[in-house]
Every structure is written in C-alpha cells, then in structure tokens.
Amino acid sequence: MATDLSDRGGVQARVVDELGQLLSLVAGRKAATRADLAQLTGLARSTVSQRVDLLLRGGLLTDLGDGPSTGGRRPLLLAVNPDLGVVLGADIGATHCRLGLADLTGNITAEMAERLEISAGPDEVLGRVVEGFRQLLADAGRRPDDVRSIGIGVPGPVEFASGTVVQPPIMPGWDGLAVPEKFRDHFPGKVLVDNDVNLMALGEYRGRGSQDEDLLFVKVSTGIGCGIISQGTVHRGADGAAGDIGHVHVADQDDTLCSCGNNGCLEAVSSGSAVARRLRAQGLPTATARDVVRLAQGGDPLAVRAVRVAGEQIGAVLASLVNFYNPSRIVVGGALAELRDDLLAGIRGVVYQRALPLATRRLTIEAAALGPKAGVLGAVTLAAQYARSPEAMAQFLEDRGAVQ
C-alpha cells in the first residue's frame, strides 16, 4: 500500500523532512544503521525504525545484510538504492572539457574528455556538453530523468547563487549568461555552476579522503587563482569572488600592467603567461606556460630561474593568506605545478620564512595529486553534495508523490 507523501502540510511535511534527512545521512555515508541514524538525528529509535521501514518498502534504501555485533543483536546495514539516481559533472576549461557521471556518493562511474575552445561561445560549448552528458547516460543505461543534479565548472568568475558568469576575461560572449538555463530543457535536476578553481579545490579535497578540513588550492597556469576549502566546504564569499588572489598587488611591480587595468597584480607578474612573456623578451621561444615547462624541464637556466622567482612572488602572497586563514594544506596545481622542484621550492621558502610559526607548524605545501581530473571530480562532488542534502532528498520524495 502506498504511503501518501504529497501533502506538505503538518504531519506529512515533518515525515517527508525526516525521510529526506535519513536518506541524506545514508547517501553521504555518515550513517549505516538505524542506531547511527537515531544518534545523528536525535529522533526516537521507534521513529527511525518506522521511517527506515518506509524507505526500504519504497525501494529508496536497500538492505546490505547484518553488520558486526557490538554486544547485542547484529544491526542491519543500510545503503541508498543505486537506482535512486545519478549526478553529472563538467569541468570546462579554456581549451578542454571533461565530463563525468557519478552515483549519489560522488563516485565517478563513467567519464569522457575532448578538446573544446571556450571562445567558441556558450551555445556551441554548452551544446556539446549536453550531447556529452546524453552519451554518458546512454552508455550507462540511464535516462535524463535519472539525473538528480549537475555540477559545472567554468574558467571565469561566477555568481554562485544564480550560476551567472560575470565579466570573464577569457570567455567572449559569456558575460551575464545564466548557465543553468541552458540545461533546463534537457535534464530535470538542479544545475550548480562555479569557478573551475573552486571545483579543483573540492576535487583535491575529496581525493585526499576529506581529511584536510582547511585547504587552499592554488592554480598557476595561464592565470592564477585560489580555491578555499573551509571546514570541508567551498568558501565563496558574499558574491562568489573569494580566492581571486591573481589580483593581489605584488611589491615593486608597478610597471607591469594587468588585464584588469591595475598595475602589479600577481597574475600579471607570476602566472605562466607572464613568465612566458618575460622569457620571450629575453629571446626564448615561449608562447605559453607549456613552453616554459618544456624549457625548465630541459634545464634551461633562464627558465628555471624565472619559475623560481615566480614561486617566490606567489609565496609572498600565500604567506599573508597563511597568517590570515591558517590552512592545514596548500595544494599547487596548473601547468607550472609540473615544475614542483622549482616552483614549490620558491613558494615554500617564502611561506615558511614569512608566515608565523604557529600558522606553519602543521602546514603542508605540495603539488596537486589529481592533475586534470580534479575539476570533474569536484564538479560531481558538488552535484552529489546537493543531491543528497536533506532538502533535495525531501523534494525528491515530494516530487515522487508516494513511497510504496
């Protein structure tokens, strides 16, 4: 017999909210038994048992069998039914796109990548993303209606609340675009859009087993950006602009003009493109950050020296952030991070010299571990975090209308 959950008034609203909370805890692997759920929610054991039975009958939770005994009867282990739905993620860069399909825990089960120029404009780029998502779903035997949420990363500033791109320097035609609108007619789930560096930070955090609650991810490539993980979640600030360290002023560099219109910005002085420009002026064939990496890896002394100086300049900015934020780990990614012996040496030397001893006592500074996969892992993690939130689970139950 179906238990009607479509009435959101009074008792039924409370039941739906409680069911959503229980589903969220199991989906997030924070609880695996009725006892866990009772302890985490504060609900009576009898209430938890009734709600869990309802979710089991409705096929939303599955029974994994008995767990280990703690002295009494062995508890029943619970898991979210894999058929409850999937999430999608896209990491869109200046010249690439990587897509992923994942379960509600954020584990990627299928992915694909292709070259894609962000300068082709939003219709072309996002149209290709939609096609790629459809292909991933078809290959996995899933339908668009199975999508619970979508995470999208783009290489520019984003107003997170609305998913709107705001004055992006390398994304012509994207300014003012509300990205979620481009997916509304194709997939039912909520679309969350963020700056690509924030999602790389989330991906690196997730890839480390979520053990570093306070982490800074610094991307040093064509530009420079920073993603901030605070107590396990992305810190975006009031409007989504937190972490834009590329436009922090660098001392004694006022003769260097930045694309933002100011002088002496870190990005204009120490980014991969800035180092390439400086070496090109010295007669070396460096059109891009990749050319700098190639020369430095080959032992060119000018390139090696330029990368170390860039590391020192970045380190000076990060030393102030360490004093202010006191992270447990700084992860450096992007093209120049491949030169870890040179770039990271410059960063570490200045940070440990200038930051306070208490702030650096347990600080680790290291190169990114996931490389190009960090962004898509962050995108599906963002989507999965939303999809398994109590609010989203409760909405899913309400939309479903009944639990059998």
C-alpha positions in Angstrom: 0.0 0.0 0.0 1.3 3.5 -0.9 2.0 6.0 1.8 1.0 9.4 0.5 3.7 12.0 0.9 2.4 14.6 -1.5 0.7 16.6 1.3 3.4 19.0 2.6 1.2 20.3 5.4 1.5 19.4 9.1 2.5 15.9 9.9 3.1 14.9 6.3 5.6 17.7 5.9 7.5 16.6 9.0 7.6 13.0 7.8 9.0 14.0 4.4 11.6 16.1 6.0 12.7 13.3 8.4 12.8 10.9 5.5 15.0 13.3 3.5 17.3 13.7 6.5 17.7 9.9 6.9 18.3 9.4 3.2 20.9 12.2 3.2 22.9 10.6 6.0 22.9 7.2 4.4 23.8 8.6 1.0 26.6 10.6 2.5 27.9 7.5 4.3 27.6 9.2 7.6 25.2 6.5 8.8 24.8 2.8 8.0 22.4 1.5 10.7 19.3 2.5 12.4 21.3 3.2 15.6 23.6 5.6 13.7 20.6 7.4 12.3 19.0 7.8 15.7 22.2 9.1 17.2 22.9 11.6 14.5 19.3 12.9 14.1 18.1 12.8 17.7 14.9 11.1 16.6 13.5 8.3 18.7 14.6 4.8 17.7 11.0 3.8 17.1 10.5 6.8 14.7 13.8 6.0 12.9 12.7 2.4 12.6 9.4 3.3 11.1 10.9 5.8 8.6 13.6 3.3 7.6 11.0 0.6 7.0 9.1 3.0 4.8 12.2 3.8 2.8 13.0 0.1 2.4 9.5 -0.7 1.2 9.6 2.2 -1.2 12.9 0.9 -2.7 14.8 4.0 -1.7 17.1 2.2 0.8 18.5 -1.3 0.4 19.4 -4.0 2.9 23.1 -5.0 2.8 22.7 -7.7 5.4 23.9 -7.9 9.0 26.8 -5.8 10.2 29.2 -6.6 13.0 27.8 -7.0 16.5 28.6 -4.5 19.3 27.5 -6.9 22.0 23.8 -7.4 21.1 21.9 -8.3 18.0 23.8 -7.6 14.8 22.5 -4.4 13.1 21.1 -4.3 9.6 23.4 -2.3 7.3 21.7 0.2 5.0 22.6 1.8 1.7 20.9 4.1 -0.8 19.4 2.2 -3.8 21.7 2.8 -6.7 18.6 3.3 -8.9 17.7 6.4 -6.9 19.5 8.5 -9.5 22.9 9.8 -10.8 24.7 13.2 -10.9 26.6 14.7 -13.8 29.7 17.0 -13.7 31.5 19.1 -16.3 34.9 20.7 -16.0 35.1 23.3 -18.8 38.5 24.9 -19.4 39.9 27.3 -21.9 40.7 24.6 -24.4 39.2 21.4 -22.9 36.1 19.8 -21.4 36.0 16.8 -19.2 32.6 15.2 -18.3 31.7 12.7 -15.6 28.7 10.6 -14.4 28.6 9.6 -10.8 26.4 8.0 -8.2 25.0 9.9 -5.2 28.1 9.4 -3.2 30.1 11.2 -5.9 32.0 8.1 -7.2 32.6 8.6 -10.9 31.4 5.6 -12.9 32.0 7.0 -16.4 33.8 10.0 -17.9 34.9 11.4 -21.2 37.1 14.3 -22.4 37.6 16.3 -25.5 39.2 19.5 -26.8 36.8 22.4 -26.7 37.5 26.1 -27.2 35.7 28.2 -24.6 36.0 31.1 -27.1 33.5 29.3 -29.4 30.8 30.8 -27.2 28.2 29.4 -24.8 25.8 27.9 -27.4 28.5 25.8 -29.0 30.3 24.8 -25.8 27.2 24.0 -23.7 25.5 22.3 -26.6 28.5 20.0 -26.8 28.3 19.4 -23.0 24.6 18.5 -23.3 25.5 16.0 -26.0 28.3 14.5 -24.0 26.0 14.1 -21.0 23.4 12.3 -23.1 26.1 10.0 -24.4 27.3 9.2 -20.9 23.8 8.5 -19.7 23.0 6.3 -22.7 26.2 4.3 -22.3 25.3 3.7 -18.6 21.8 2.6 -19.4 20.4 5.7 -17.7 17.7 8.2 -18.8 17.8 12.0 -18.4 15.1 11.7 -15.8 17.5 9.8 -13.6 19.7 13.0 -13.2 19.3 14.4 -9.7 21.7 17.3 -10.1 24.6 18.7 -12.3 27.8 20.5 -11.4 29.5 22.8 -13.9 32.9 24.5 -13.6 33.9 27.4 -15.9 37.2 29.3 -16.2 35.8 32.7 -15.1 34.0 34.5 -12.2 30.6 33.1 -11.3 27.8 34.4 -9.1 27.2 31.1 -7.4 23.6 31.7 -6.3 22.3 32.1 -9.8 25.0 30.4 -11.8 25.7 33.6 -13.8 29.0 34.3 -15.4 30.3 37.7 -14.6 32.8 39.6 -16.8 35.0 36.6 -17.6 38.4 37.7 -19.2 38.8 34.7 -21.5 35.2 33.8 -22.2 33.9 36.1 -25.0 30.1 36.1 -25.3 29.5 34.6 -21.8 29.1 37.7 -19.7 25.8 37.8 -17.9 24.9 34.2 -19.0 22.8 32.2 -16.5 24.4 28.8 -17.3 21.6 26.7 -15.7 19.1 28.0 -18.2 21.0 26.1 -21.0 20.3 22.8 -19.3 16.7 23.3 -18.0 15.0 21.8 -21.1 17.3 18.7 -21.2 17.6 17.5 -17.6 15.3 17.8 -14.5 18.0 18.1 -11.8 19.3 21.4 -10.3 22.4 22.8 -12.0 25.1 24.3 -9.9 27.8 26.5 -11.5 31.1 27.5 -10.0 34.5 28.8 -10.9 36.8 26.0 -12.1 39.4 26.6 -9.4 36.8 26.2 -6.7 35.9 22.8 -8.1 39.5 21.8 -8.5 39.9 22.6 -4.8 36.9 20.5 -4.0 38.2 17.7 -6.1 41.6 17.7 -4.5 39.9 17.8 -1.0 37.7 14.8 -2.0 40.6 12.9 -3.5 42.5 13.1 -0.2 39.8 11.4 1.7 38.3 14.6 3.0 40.9 14.7 5.8 42.1 18.3 5.4 39.2 20.4 6.5 41.0 23.7 5.8 42.8 23.7 2.4 43.9 26.2 -0.2 44.2 25.1 -3.8 46.3 27.4 -6.0 46.2 27.1 -9.7 49.2 28.5 -11.5 48.7 28.3 -15.2 47.8 30.9 -17.8 46.4 32.9 -14.9 46.5 32.4 -11.1 43.5 31.5 -8.9 42.8 30.1 -5.5 40.1 27.8 -4.2 39.3 27.8 -0.4 38.0 24.8 1.5 36.9 25.8 4.9 35.7 23.1 7.3 35.2 20.8 4.4 33.1 23.1 2.2 34.0 25.6 -0.5 34.2 29.2 0.8 33.0 31.6 -1.9 32.4 34.8 0.0 29.4 37.1 -0.4 29.2 37.1 -4.2 31.5 34.2 -5.2 34.7 36.2 -5.6 36.7 34.7 -2.7 40.1 33.4 -3.6 40.9 35.7 -6.5 44.5 36.1 -5.5 45.6 36.8 -9.0 44.8 40.4 -8.5 46.6 40.9 -5.2 49.3 43.6 -5.6 53.0 42.5 -5.7 55.5 44.9 -4.3 58.0 46.7 -6.7 56.0 45.6 -9.8 54.1 48.7 -10.5 55.4 48.9 -14.1 53.5 45.7 -15.0 50.0 46.3 -16.4 47.4 43.6 -15.6 44.4 42.8 -17.8 42.1 44.1 -15.0 43.5 47.6 -15.6 45.6 47.8 -12.4 49.4 47.5 -12.1 51.5 44.9 -10.4 48.9 42.2 -10.0 50.2 38.7 -9.1 48.7 37.2 -12.2 50.4 39.8 -14.4 53.8 39.1 -12.7 53.9 35.5 -11.9 51.4 33.4 -13.9 52.5 31.0 -16.6 51.7 33.5 -19.3 53.6 36.3 -17.5 56.7 34.1 -17.2 56.4 33.1 -20.8 56.2 36.8 -21.8 59.3 37.6 -19.8 61.3 34.8 -21.2 60.2 35.7 -24.7 61.5 39.2 -24.2 64.9 37.5 -23.5 64.8 35.7 -26.8 63.4 32.3 -25.7 60.6 30.6 -27.7 57.9 30.7 -25.0 54.4 31.5 -26.3 52.6 29.7 -23.5 53.0 28.3 -20.0 53.6 24.9 -21.5 56.6 26.2 -23.3 58.0 27.5 -20.0 57.5 24.0 -18.5 59.3 22.4 -21.5 62.3 24.7 -21.3 62.6 24.4 -17.5 62.3 20.6 -17.6 65.1 20.7 -20.2 67.3 22.5 -17.8 67.3 26.0 -19.4 68.8 28.2 -16.7 66.8 31.3 -17.6 63.5 29.3 -17.5 64.4 27.6 -14.2 65.3 31.0 -12.6 62.1 32.6 -13.9 60.0 29.9 -12.4 61.7 30.1 -9.0 61.2 33.9 -8.9 57.5 33.4 -9.8 57.3 30.9 -6.9 58.8 33.4 -4.5 56.3 36.1 -5.6 53.4 33.7 -5.2 54.8 32.6 -1.9 54.8 36.1 -0.6 51.1 36.4 -1.2 50.4 33.0 0.2 52.3 33.8 3.4 49.8 36.5 4.1 47.0 34.1 3.5 48.5 31.5 5.8 48.7 34.1 8.6 45.1 35.1 7.9 43.5 31.7 7.2 45.8 29.1 8.9 45.2 26.2 6.4 46.4 22.7 7.1 47.5 22.2 3.5 48.3 24.2 0.4 47.9 22.3 -2.9 49.5 23.8 -6.0 48.1 22.8 -9.4 48.1 24.1 -13.0 50.7 23.9 -15.8 53.6 25.4 -13.8 53.0 23.0 -10.9 54.6 20.3 -13.0 57.9 22.1 -12.1 57.4 21.1 -8.5 61.1 21.2 -7.7 61.4 24.8 -8.8 58.0 26.4 -8.3 57.2 24.7 -5.0 60.7 25.4 -3.7 60.2 29.1 -4.2 56.8 29.0 -2.6 57.8 27.0 0.4 60.9 29.1 1.1 59.0 32.4 1.3 55.9 31.0 3.1 57.9 29.3 5.9 60.1 32.3 6.3 57.4 35.0 6.4 54.3 33.3 7.9 54.0 32.9 11.7 55.5 29.7 13.2 52.1 28.8 14.8 50.4 29.1 11.3 53.0 26.9 9.6 53.6 24.3 12.4 51.4 21.7 10.7 51.2 23.3 7.2 52.0 21.1 4.2 52.7 22.6 0.8 52.5 20.1 -2.1 51.8 19.6 -5.8 48.3 18.6 -6.8 47.7 14.8 -6.9 44.8 14.5 -9.4 46.1 16.6 -12.3 43.4 17.2 -14.9 40.8 15.0 -13.1 40.5 17.3 -10.1 38.0 19.6 -11.8 35.5 16.9 -12.9 35.7 15.2 -9.5 35.0 18.5 -7.9 32.0 19.0 -10.2 30.4 15.7 -9.5 31.1 16.1 -5.8 29.4 19.5 -5.8 26.4 17.9 -7.6 26.3 14.9 -5.3 26.5 17.0 -2.1 23.4 18.9 -3.2 21.6 15.8 -4.5 21.9 14.0 -1.1 21.2 17.1 1.0 18.1 16.7 3.3 16.3 19.5 1.3 16.9 17.8 -2.0 16.0 14.4 -0.8 12.8 15.7 0.7 12.0 17.5 -2.5 12.7 14.3 -4.4 10.2 12.4 -2.2 7.6 15.1 -2.6 8.0 15.1 -6.4 7.7 11.3 -6.4 4.4 11.7 -4.5 4.4 8.3 -2.7 6.6 5.7 -1.2 5.4 2.2 -1.9 
